Amino acid sequence: MLGALGWHLVAVPAHVEHLPPSVAAKLAETAALAKVEMGEVWSAAVQIAARQLAASEDGPRILAELDAEREAALANRSPRHAANDNTSRRRRKTAA
């Protein structure tokens, strides 16, 4: 839903300890130099990597593969109903 509102969500590591030590050190150093939070540095790094991928020679092919994977995953999902949908639904019979 947030994507429809124009928001872009980037997964940010909750704990620096979960990152490789070299990455955590560079992330902390860059955040200190820029005087911003480490989450902002991480988000910027992800955006830069995405732009570099899109601009690369194989970028269009890779992005097309990702789109195809996403469409396949969406096609395999069961339909969802709105929370305020009061229509009756058939329940699946469970095997006994």
Biopython code that builds the backbone (N, CA, C, O; Angstrom):
import numpy as np
from Bio.PDB.StructureBuilder import StructureBuilder

atoms = [
    (1, "MET", "N", (0.820, -1.183, 0.000)),
    (1, "MET", "CA", (0.000, 0.000, 0.000)),
    (1, "MET", "C", (0.872, 1.257, 0.000)),
    (1, "MET", "O", (0.558, 2.225, -0.692)),
    (2, "LEU", "N", (1.940, 1.251, 0.752)),
    (2, "LEU", "CA", (2.783, 2.441, 0.809)),
    (2, "LEU", "C", (3.432, 2.731, -0.537)),
    (2, "LEU", "O", (3.681, 3.889, -0.869)),
    (3, "GLY", "N", (3.707, 1.686, -1.313)),
    (3, "GLY", "CA", (4.261, 1.885, -2.638)),
    (3, "GLY", "C", (3.309, 2.671, -3.519)),
    (3, "GLY", "O", (3.746, 3.485, -4.332)),
    (4, "ALA", "N", (2.007, 2.437, -3.366)),
    (4, "ALA", "CA", (1.011, 3.176, -4.146)),
    (4, "ALA", "C", (0.969, 4.644, -3.748)),
    (4, "ALA", "O", (0.540, 5.497, -4.525)),
    (5, "LEU", "N", (1.415, 4.928, -2.540)),
    (5, "LEU", "CA", (1.434, 6.317, -2.063)),
    (5, "LEU", "C", (2.745, 7.026, -2.382)),
    (5, "LEU", "O", (2.941, 8.186, -2.020)),
    (6, "GLY", "N", (3.638, 6.315, -3.063)),
    (6, "GLY", "CA", (4.899, 6.932, -3.446)),
    (6, "GLY", "C", (6.038, 6.696, -2.470)),
    (6, "GLY", "O", (7.106, 7.290, -2.618)),
    (7, "TRP", "N", (5.836, 5.851, -1.487)),
    (7, "TRP", "CA", (6.884, 5.551, -0.520)),
    (7, "TRP", "C", (7.753, 4.439, -1.062)),
    (7, "TRP", "O", (7.265, 3.528, -1.730)),
    (8, "HIS", "N", (9.031, 4.510, -0.778)),
    (8, "HIS", "CA", (9.959, 3.451, -1.138)),
    (8, "HIS", "C", (10.559, 2.914, 0.156)),
    (8, "HIS", "O", (11.205, 3.645, 0.907)),
    (9, "LEU", "N", (10.339, 1.647, 0.401)),
    (9, "LEU", "CA", (10.833, 1.042, 1.632)),
    (9, "LEU", "C", (12.146, 0.329, 1.370)),
    (9, "LEU", "O", (12.275, -0.425, 0.405)),
    (10, "VAL", "N", (13.107, 0.568, 2.225)),
    (10, "VAL", "CA", (14.413, -0.073, 2.128)),
    (10, "VAL", "C", (14.670, -0.775, 3.450)),
    (10, "VAL", "O", (14.593, -0.168, 4.519)),
    (11, "ALA", "N", (14.973, -2.054, 3.362)),
    (11, "ALA", "CA", (15.279, -2.805, 4.585)),
    (11, "ALA", "C", (16.601, -2.311, 5.156)),
    (11, "ALA", "O", (17.621, -2.303, 4.467)),
    (12, "VAL", "N", (16.576, -1.903, 6.403)),
    (12, "VAL", "CA", (17.772, -1.400, 7.083)),
    (12, "VAL", "C", (18.106, -2.373, 8.205)),
    (12, "VAL", "O", (17.227, -2.730, 8.990)),
    (13, "PRO", "N", (19.354, -2.804, 8.295)),
    (13, "PRO", "CA", (19.716, -3.716, 9.387)),
    (13, "PRO", "C", (19.393, -3.088, 10.740)),
    (13, "PRO", "O", (19.763, -1.947, 11.017)),
    (14, "ALA", "N", (18.699, -3.854, 11.572)),
    (14, "ALA", "CA", (18.309, -3.332, 12.881)),
    (14, "ALA", "C", (19.496, -3.246, 13.839)),
    (14, "ALA", "O", (19.533, -2.386, 14.718)),
    (15, "HIS", "N", (20.451, -4.134, 13.662)),
    (15, "HIS", "CA", (21.606, -4.160, 14.552)),
    (15, "HIS", "C", (22.879, -4.218, 13.722)),
    (15, "HIS", "O", (23.019, -5.062, 12.837)),
    (16, "VAL", "N", (23.786, -3.327, 14.011)),
    (16, "VAL", "CA", (25.044, -3.272, 13.274)),
    (16, "VAL", "C", (25.826, -4.566, 13.447)),
    (16, "VAL", "O", (26.616, -4.936, 12.578)),
    (17, "GLU", "N", (25.612, -5.251, 14.554)),
    (17, "GLU", "CA", (26.336, -6.489, 14.825)),
    (17, "GLU", "C", (26.056, -7.569, 13.783)),
    (17, "GLU", "O", (26.853, -8.493, 13.617)),
    (18, "HIS", "N", (24.923, -7.458, 13.078)),
    (18, "HIS", "CA", (24.564, -8.463, 12.081)),
    (18, "HIS", "C", (25.278, -8.240, 10.756)),
    (18, "HIS", "O", (25.219, -9.096, 9.873)),
    (19, "LEU", "N", (25.935, -7.129, 10.605)),
    (19, "LEU", "CA", (26.674, -6.835, 9.372)),
    (19, "LEU", "C", (28.104, -7.347, 9.491)),
    (19, "LEU", "O", (28.627, -7.477, 10.598)),
    (20, "PRO", "N", (28.737, -7.638, 8.362)),
    (20, "PRO", "CA", (30.160, -7.980, 8.420)),
    (20, "PRO", "C", (30.932, -6.806, 9.038)),
    (20, "PRO", "O", (30.580, -5.653, 8.792)),
    (21, "PRO", "N", (31.969, -7.073, 9.831)),
    (21, "PRO", "CA", (32.700, -6.003, 10.521)),
    (21, "PRO", "C", (33.214, -4.908, 9.585)),
    (21, "PRO", "O", (33.170, -3.728, 9.933)),
    (22, "SER", "N", (33.694, -5.283, 8.415)),
    (22, "SER", "CA", (34.222, -4.263, 7.497)),
    (22, "SER", "C", (33.108, -3.351, 6.997)),
    (22, "SER", "O", (33.316, -2.147, 6.845)),
    (23, "VAL", "N", (31.925, -3.915, 6.738)),
    (23, "VAL", "CA", (30.783, -3.110, 6.270)),
    (23, "VAL", "C", (30.298, -2.200, 7.397)),
    (23, "VAL", "O", (30.028, -1.020, 7.175)),
    (24, "ALA", "N", (30.188, -2.749, 8.595)),
    (24, "ALA", "CA", (29.720, -1.953, 9.734)),
    (24, "ALA", "C", (30.660, -0.791, 10.014)),
    (24, "ALA", "O", (30.210, 0.317, 10.309)),
    (25, "ALA", "N", (31.970, -1.037, 9.923)),
    (25, "ALA", "CA", (32.940, 0.028, 10.180)),
    (25, "ALA", "C", (32.835, 1.127, 9.134)),
    (25, "ALA", "O", (32.847, 2.311, 9.471)),
    (26, "LYS", "N", (32.733, 0.746, 7.881)),
    (26, "LYS", "CA", (32.631, 1.740, 6.805)),
    (26, "LYS", "C", (31.321, 2.506, 6.895)),
    (26, "LYS", "O", (31.286, 3.710, 6.639)),
    (27, "LEU", "N", (30.248, 1.818, 7.255)),
    (27, "LEU", "CA", (28.940, 2.451, 7.414)),
    (27, "LEU", "C", (28.980, 3.488, 8.542)),
    (27, "LEU", "O", (28.481, 4.603, 8.387)),
    (28, "ALA", "N", (29.574, 3.111, 9.669)),
    (28, "ALA", "CA", (29.673, 4.027, 10.803)),
    (28, "ALA", "C", (30.561, 5.224, 10.460)),
    (28, "ALA", "O", (30.258, 6.359, 10.827)),
    (29, "GLU", "N", (31.657, 4.957, 9.754)),
    (29, "GLU", "CA", (32.571, 6.037, 9.367)),
    (29, "GLU", "C", (31.884, 7.028, 8.425)),
    (29, "GLU", "O", (32.007, 8.241, 8.594)),
    (30, "THR", "N", (31.172, 6.512, 7.448)),
    (30, "THR", "CA", (30.481, 7.380, 6.490)),
    (30, "THR", "C", (29.378, 8.182, 7.176)),
    (30, "THR", "O", (29.199, 9.366, 6.890)),
    (31, "ALA", "N", (28.640, 7.539, 8.080)),
    (31, "ALA", "CA", (27.578, 8.239, 8.809)),
    (31, "ALA", "C", (28.151, 9.360, 9.669)),
    (31, "ALA", "O", (27.570, 10.443, 9.751)),
    (32, "ALA", "N", (29.284, 9.103, 10.308)),
    (32, "ALA", "CA", (29.915, 10.131, 11.143)),
    (32, "ALA", "C", (30.401, 11.299, 10.296)),
    (32, "ALA", "O", (30.239, 12.456, 10.682)),
    (33, "LEU", "N", (31.000, 11.001, 9.138)),
    (33, "LEU", "CA", (31.480, 12.071, 8.260)),
    (33, "LEU", "C", (30.336, 12.927, 7.721)),
    (33, "LEU", "O", (30.454, 14.148, 7.622)),
    (34, "ALA", "N", (29.230, 12.271, 7.375)),
    (34, "ALA", "CA", (28.088, 12.995, 6.811)),
    (34, "ALA", "C", (27.179, 13.567, 7.889)),
    (34, "ALA", "O", (26.274, 14.347, 7.592)),
    (35, "LYS", "N", (27.416, 13.180, 9.141)),
    (35, "LYS", "CA", (26.596, 13.620, 10.276)),
    (35, "LYS", "C", (25.123, 13.255, 10.077)),
    (35, "LYS", "O", (24.224, 14.071, 10.276)),
    (36, "VAL", "N", (24.910, 11.996, 9.676)),
    (36, "VAL", "CA", (23.561, 11.462, 9.506)),
    (36, "VAL", "C", (23.486, 10.111, 10.194)),
    (36, "VAL", "O", (24.503, 9.566, 10.621)),
    (37, "GLU", "N", (22.289, 9.578, 10.298)),
    (37, "GLU", "CA", (22.082, 8.259, 10.892)),
    (37, "GLU", "C", (22.605, 7.174, 9.950)),
    (37, "GLU", "O", (22.666, 7.367, 8.735)),
    (38, "MET", "N", (22.978, 6.042, 10.523)),
    (38, "MET", "CA", (23.488, 4.951, 9.701)),
    (38, "MET", "C", (22.417, 4.415, 8.754)),
    (38, "MET", "O", (22.742, 3.951, 7.661)),
    (39, "GLY", "N", (21.166, 4.468, 9.148)),
    (39, "GLY", "CA", (20.076, 4.028, 8.276)),
    (39, "GLY", "C", (20.000, 4.859, 7.004)),
    (39, "GLY", "O", (19.695, 4.331, 5.934)),
    (40, "GLU", "N", (20.275, 6.155, 7.111)),
    (40, "GLU", "CA", (20.263, 7.022, 5.927)),
    (40, "GLU", "C", (21.414, 6.669, 4.988)),
    (40, "GLU", "O", (21.254, 6.703, 3.767)),
    (41, "VAL", "N", (22.559, 6.335, 5.548)),
    (41, "VAL", "CA", (23.705, 5.934, 4.730)),
    (41, "VAL", "C", (23.382, 4.619, 4.027)),
    (41, "VAL", "O", (23.670, 4.462, 2.840)),
    (42, "TRP", "N", (22.789, 3.681, 4.747)),
    (42, "TRP", "CA", (22.428, 2.401, 4.165)),
    (42, "TRP", "C", (21.438, 2.598, 3.012)),
    (42, "TRP", "O", (21.592, 2.002, 1.946)),
    (43, "SER", "N", (20.434, 3.427, 3.232)),
    (43, "SER", "CA", (19.435, 3.704, 2.201)),
    (43, "SER", "C", (20.076, 4.320, 0.963)),
    (43, "SER", "O", (19.752, 3.941, -0.162)),
    (44, "ALA", "N", (20.979, 5.262, 1.170)),
    (44, "ALA", "CA", (21.671, 5.890, 0.046)),
    (44, "ALA", "C", (22.512, 4.874, -0.717)),
    (44, "ALA", "O", (22.562, 4.903, -1.947)),
    (45, "ALA", "N", (23.173, 3.976, 0.009)),
    (45, "ALA", "CA", (23.992, 2.947, -0.643)),
    (45, "ALA", "C", (23.128, 2.018, -1.490)),
    (45, "ALA", "O", (23.524, 1.633, -2.590)),
    (46, "VAL", "N", (21.947, 1.655, -0.981)),
    (46, "VAL", "CA", (21.039, 0.794, -1.737)),
    (46, "VAL", "C", (20.559, 1.511, -2.995)),
    (46, "VAL", "O", (20.488, 0.901, -4.062)),
    (47, "GLN", "N", (20.234, 2.784, -2.886)),
    (47, "GLN", "CA", (19.783, 3.556, -4.050)),
    (47, "GLN", "C", (20.887, 3.661, -5.095)),
    (47, "GLN", "O", (20.625, 3.520, -6.289)),
    (48, "ILE", "N", (22.100, 3.903, -4.662)),
    (48, "ILE", "CA", (23.229, 4.000, -5.598)),
    (48, "ILE", "C", (23.437, 2.667, -6.308)),
    (48, "ILE", "O", (23.638, 2.629, -7.522)),
    (49, "ALA", "N", (23.387, 1.574, -5.549)),
    (49, "ALA", "CA", (23.566, 0.249, -6.147)),
    (49, "ALA", "C", (22.463, -0.051, -7.165)),
    (49, "ALA", "O", (22.728, -0.624, -8.222)),
    (50, "ALA", "N", (21.235, 0.335, -6.847)),
    (50, "ALA", "CA", (20.119, 0.103, -7.776)),
    (50, "ALA", "C", (20.299, 0.912, -9.055)),
    (50, "ALA", "O", (20.044, 0.411, -10.150)),
    (51, "ARG", "N", (20.737, 2.156, -8.920)),
    (51, "ARG", "CA", (20.966, 2.988, -10.113)),
    (51, "ARG", "C", (22.098, 2.433, -10.959)),
    (51, "ARG", "O", (22.015, 2.441, -12.187)),
    (52, "GLN", "N", (23.156, 1.952, -10.317)),
    (52, "GLN", "CA", (24.269, 1.368, -11.064)),
    (52, "GLN", "C", (23.833, 0.102, -11.791)),
    (52, "GLN", "O", (24.240, -0.138, -12.928)),
    (53, "LEU", "N", (23.009, -0.702, -11.136)),
    (53, "LEU", "CA", (22.502, -1.908, -11.777)),
    (53, "LEU", "C", (21.659, -1.556, -12.999)),
    (53, "LEU", "O", (21.821, -2.147, -14.067)),
    (54, "ALA", "N", (20.760, -0.589, -12.832)),
    (54, "ALA", "CA", (19.888, -0.194, -13.938)),
    (54, "ALA", "C", (20.683, 0.374, -15.104)),
    (54, "ALA", "O", (20.288, 0.210, -16.258)),
    (55, "ALA", "N", (21.794, 1.038, -14.820)),
    (55, "ALA", "CA", (22.593, 1.666, -15.870)),
    (55, "ALA", "C", (23.607, 0.703, -16.485)),
    (55, "ALA", "O", (24.218, 1.027, -17.504)),
    (56, "SER", "N", (23.795, -0.462, -15.893)),
    (56, "SER", "CA", (24.804, -1.400, -16.390)),
    (56, "SER", "C", (24.353, -2.040, -17.697)),
    (56, "SER", "O", (23.198, -1.919, -18.104)),
    (57, "GLU", "N", (25.278, -2.712, -18.332)),
    (57, "GLU", "CA", (24.993, -3.361, -19.614)),
    (57, "GLU", "C", (23.923, -4.447, -19.462)),
    (57, "GLU", "O", (23.058, -4.597, -20.325)),
    (58, "ASP", "N", (23.986, -5.199, -18.363)),
    (58, "ASP", "CA", (23.007, -6.267, -18.122)),
    (58, "ASP", "C", (21.801, -5.790, -17.337)),
    (58, "ASP", "O", (20.914, -6.587, -17.031)),
    (59, "GLY", "N", (21.748, -4.514, -17.004)),
    (59, "GLY", "CA", (20.668, -3.979, -16.181)),
    (59, "GLY", "C", (19.280, -4.272, -16.697)),
    (59, "GLY", "O", (18.453, -4.792, -15.947)),
    (60, "PRO", "N", (18.986, -3.956, -17.965)),
    (60, "PRO", "CA", (17.622, -4.208, -18.460)),
    (60, "PRO", "C", (17.223, -5.685, -18.373)),
    (60, "PRO", "O", (16.080, -6.002, -18.047)),
    (61, "ARG", "N", (18.164, -6.584, -18.665)),
    (61, "ARG", "CA", (17.862, -8.017, -18.596)),
    (61, "ARG", "C", (17.580, -8.436, -17.155)),
    (61, "ARG", "O", (16.623, -9.163, -16.888)),
    (62, "ILE", "N", (18.420, -7.973, -16.231)),
    (62, "ILE", "CA", (18.250, -8.339, -14.818)),
    (62, "ILE", "C", (16.944, -7.780, -14.273)),
    (62, "ILE", "O", (16.222, -8.471, -13.553)),
    (63, "LEU", "N", (16.639, -6.535, -14.613)),
    (63, "LEU", "CA", (15.392, -5.934, -14.137)),
    (63, "LEU", "C", (14.180, -6.648, -14.726)),
    (63, "LEU", "O", (13.169, -6.808, -14.042)),
    (64, "ALA", "N", (14.267, -7.080, -15.988)),
    (64, "ALA", "CA", (13.165, -7.829, -16.607)),
    (64, "ALA", "C", (12.969, -9.168, -15.892)),
    (64, "ALA", "O", (11.833, -9.599, -15.692)),
    (65, "GLU", "N", (14.069, -9.832, -15.506)),
    (65, "GLU", "CA", (13.969, -11.090, -14.770)),
    (65, "GLU", "C", (13.316, -10.870, -13.411)),
    (65, "GLU", "O", (12.477, -11.664, -12.986)),
    (66, "LEU", "N", (13.698, -9.795, -12.733)),
    (66, "LEU", "CA", (13.094, -9.491, -11.430)),
    (66, "LEU", "C", (11.605, -9.205, -11.571)),
    (66, "LEU", "O", (10.804, -9.643, -10.744)),
    (67, "ASP", "N", (11.231, -8.466, -12.625)),
    (67, "ASP", "CA", (9.815, -8.187, -12.871)),
    (67, "ASP", "C", (9.046, -9.475, -13.132)),
    (67, "ASP", "O", (7.938, -9.652, -12.625)),
    (68, "ALA", "N", (9.630, -10.376, -13.923)),
    (68, "ALA", "CA", (8.969, -11.646, -14.225)),
    (68, "ALA", "C", (8.793, -12.481, -12.958)),
    (68, "ALA", "O", (7.747, -13.100, -12.765)),
    (69, "GLU", "N", (9.808, -12.502, -12.094)),
    (69, "GLU", "CA", (9.701, -13.236, -10.832)),
    (69, "GLU", "C", (8.609, -12.654, -9.951)),
    (69, "GLU", "O", (7.840, -13.393, -9.337)),
    (70, "ARG", "N", (8.540, -11.328, -9.890)),
    (70, "ARG", "CA", (7.517, -10.679, -9.060)),
    (70, "ARG", "C", (6.122, -10.970, -9.603)),
    (70, "ARG", "O", (5.207, -11.255, -8.830)),
    (71, "GLU", "N", (5.947, -10.901, -10.927)),
    (71, "GLU", "CA", (4.647, -11.181, -11.525)),
    (71, "GLU", "C", (4.235, -12.633, -11.282)),
    (71, "GLU", "O", (3.067, -12.908, -11.009)),
    (72, "ALA", "N", (5.186, -13.560, -11.380)),
    (72, "ALA", "CA", (4.884, -14.970, -11.126)),
    (72, "ALA", "C", (4.475, -15.178, -9.671)),
    (72, "ALA", "O", (3.544, -15.931, -9.388)),
    (73, "ALA", "N", (5.160, -14.520, -8.761)),
    (73, "ALA", "CA", (4.817, -14.650, -7.340)),
    (73, "ALA", "C", (3.435, -14.079, -7.066)),
    (73, "ALA", "O", (2.669, -14.653, -6.293)),
    (74, "LEU", "N", (3.111, -12.957, -7.692)),
    (74, "LEU", "CA", (1.791, -12.358, -7.494)),
    (74, "LEU", "C", (0.699, -13.231, -8.099)),
    (74, "LEU", "O", (-0.396, -13.323, -7.543)),
    (75, "ALA", "N", (0.981, -13.872, -9.230)),
    (75, "ALA", "CA", (-0.004, -14.729, -9.880)),
    (75, "ALA", "C", (-0.297, -15.970, -9.041)),
    (75, "ALA", "O", (-1.398, -16.514, -9.116)),
    (76, "ASN", "N", (0.664, -16.423, -8.248)),
    (76, "ASN", "CA", (0.494, -17.627, -7.439)),
    (76, "ASN", "C", (-0.124, -17.365, -6.080)),
    (76, "ASN", "O", (-0.424, -18.307, -5.346)),
    (77, "ARG", "N", (-0.320, -16.099, -5.732)),
    (77, "ARG", "CA", (-0.917, -15.772, -4.434)),
    (77, "ARG", "C", (-2.413, -16.016, -4.460)),
    (77, "ARG", "O", (-3.061, -15.877, -5.497)),
    (78, "SER", "N", (-2.946, -16.377, -3.324)),
    (78, "SER", "CA", (-4.397, -16.517, -3.224)),
    (78, "SER", "C", (-5.007, -15.124, -3.129)),
    (78, "SER", "O", (-4.391, -14.216, -2.570)),
    (79, "PRO", "N", (-6.202, -14.948, -3.664)),
    (79, "PRO", "CA", (-6.806, -13.614, -3.621)),
    (79, "PRO", "C", (-7.066, -13.184, -2.182)),
    (79, "PRO", "O", (-7.451, -13.988, -1.333)),
    (80, "ARG", "N", (-6.855, -11.939, -1.938)),
    (80, "ARG", "CA", (-7.073, -11.399, -0.591)),
    (80, "ARG", "C", (-8.389, -10.625, -0.573)),
    (80, "ARG", "O", (-8.843, -10.105, -1.592)),
    (81, "HIS", "N", (-8.969, -10.567, 0.586)),
    (81, "HIS", "CA", (-10.208, -9.822, 0.763)),
    (81, "HIS", "C", (-9.939, -8.637, 1.678)),
    (81, "HIS", "O", (-9.108, -8.701, 2.584)),
    (82, "ALA", "N", (-10.647, -7.578, 1.423)),
    (82, "ALA", "CA", (-10.502, -6.398, 2.259)),
    (82, "ALA", "C", (-10.960, -6.723, 3.679)),
    (82, "ALA", "O", (-11.804, -7.596, 3.882)),
    (83, "ALA", "N", (-10.409, -6.027, 4.642)),
    (83, "ALA", "CA", (-10.737, -6.280, 6.043)),
    (83, "ALA", "C", (-12.214, -6.016, 6.316)),
    (83, "ALA", "O", (-12.792, -6.632, 7.211)),
    (84, "ASN", "N", (-12.827, -5.121, 5.567)),
    (84, "ASN", "CA", (-14.226, -4.794, 5.800)),
    (84, "ASN", "C", (-15.157, -5.552, 4.846)),
    (84, "ASN", "O", (-16.329, -5.196, 4.717)),
    (85, "ASP", "N", (-14.649, -6.586, 4.183)),
    (85, "ASP", "CA", (-15.440, -7.393, 3.269)),
    (85, "ASP", "C", (-16.274, -8.366, 4.094)),
    (85, "ASP", "O", (-15.735, -9.302, 4.683)),
    (86, "ASN", "N", (-17.580, -8.150, 4.140)),
    (86, "ASN", "CA", (-18.460, -8.968, 4.966)),
    (86, "ASN", "C", (-19.139, -10.084, 4.191)),
    (86, "ASN", "O", (-20.019, -10.752, 4.734)),
    (87, "THR", "N", (-18.764, -10.304, 2.959)),
    (87, "THR", "CA", (-19.374, -11.373, 2.185)),
    (87, "THR", "C", (-18.925, -12.716, 2.735)),
    (87, "THR", "O", (-17.815, -12.862, 3.248)),
    (88, "SER", "N", (-19.811, -13.686, 2.616)),
    (88, "SER", "CA", (-19.459, -15.010, 3.142)),
    (88, "SER", "C", (-18.448, -15.670, 2.209)),
    (88, "SER", "O", (-18.479, -15.469, 0.995)),
    (89, "ARG", "N", (-17.576, -16.439, 2.782)),
    (89, "ARG", "CA", (-16.556, -17.144, 2.022)),
    (89, "ARG", "C", (-16.668, -18.621, 2.317)),
    (89, "ARG", "O", (-17.015, -19.034, 3.424)),
    (90, "ARG", "N", (-16.376, -19.384, 1.331)),
    (90, "ARG", "CA", (-16.386, -20.832, 1.527)),
    (90, "ARG", "C", (-15.089, -21.224, 2.213)),
    (90, "ARG", "O", (-14.005, -20.772, 1.842)),
    (91, "ARG", "N", (-15.222, -22.057, 3.198)),
    (91, "ARG", "CA", (-14.034, -22.562, 3.870)),
    (91, "ARG", "C", (-13.622, -23.860, 3.186)),
    (91, "ARG", "O", (-14.454, -24.658, 2.753)),
    (92, "ARG", "N", (-12.321, -24.037, 3.106)),
    (92, "ARG", "CA", (-11.811, -25.277, 2.519)),
    (92, "ARG", "C", (-12.053, -26.428, 3.475)),
    (92, "ARG", "O", (-11.894, -26.296, 4.689)),
    (93, "LYS", "N", (-12.435, -27.542, 2.914)),
    (93, "LYS", "CA", (-12.610, -28.730, 3.743)),
    (93, "LYS", "C", (-11.243, -29.316, 4.032)),
    (93, "LYS", "O", (-10.429, -29.498, 3.126)),
    (94, "THR", "N", (-11.001, -29.604, 5.266)),
    (94, "THR", "CA", (-9.727, -30.196, 5.646)),
    (94, "THR", "C", (-9.828, -31.696, 5.600)),
    (94, "THR", "O", (-10.864, -32.273, 5.931)),
    (95, "ALA", "N", (-8.765, -32.316, 5.194)),
    (95, "ALA", "CA", (-8.738, -33.784, 5.147)),
    (95, "ALA", "C", (-8.636, -34.329, 6.564)),
    (95, "ALA", "O", (-7.850, -33.843, 7.378)),
    (96, "ALA", "N", (-9.428, -35.327, 6.839)),
    (96, "ALA", "CA", (-9.431, -35.890, 8.190)),
    (96, "ALA", "C", (-8.505, -37.056, 8.306)),
    (96, "ALA", "O", (-8.388, -37.648, 9.379)),
]
sb = StructureBuilder()
sb.init_structure("model")
sb.init_model(0)
sb.init_chain("A")
sb.init_seg("    ")
for serial, (resi, resn, name, xyz) in enumerate(atoms, 1):
    if name == "N":
        sb.init_residue(resn, " ", resi, " ")
    sb.init_atom(name, np.array(xyz, "f"), 0.0, 1.0, " ", f" {name:<3s}", serial, name[0])
structure = sb.get_structure()
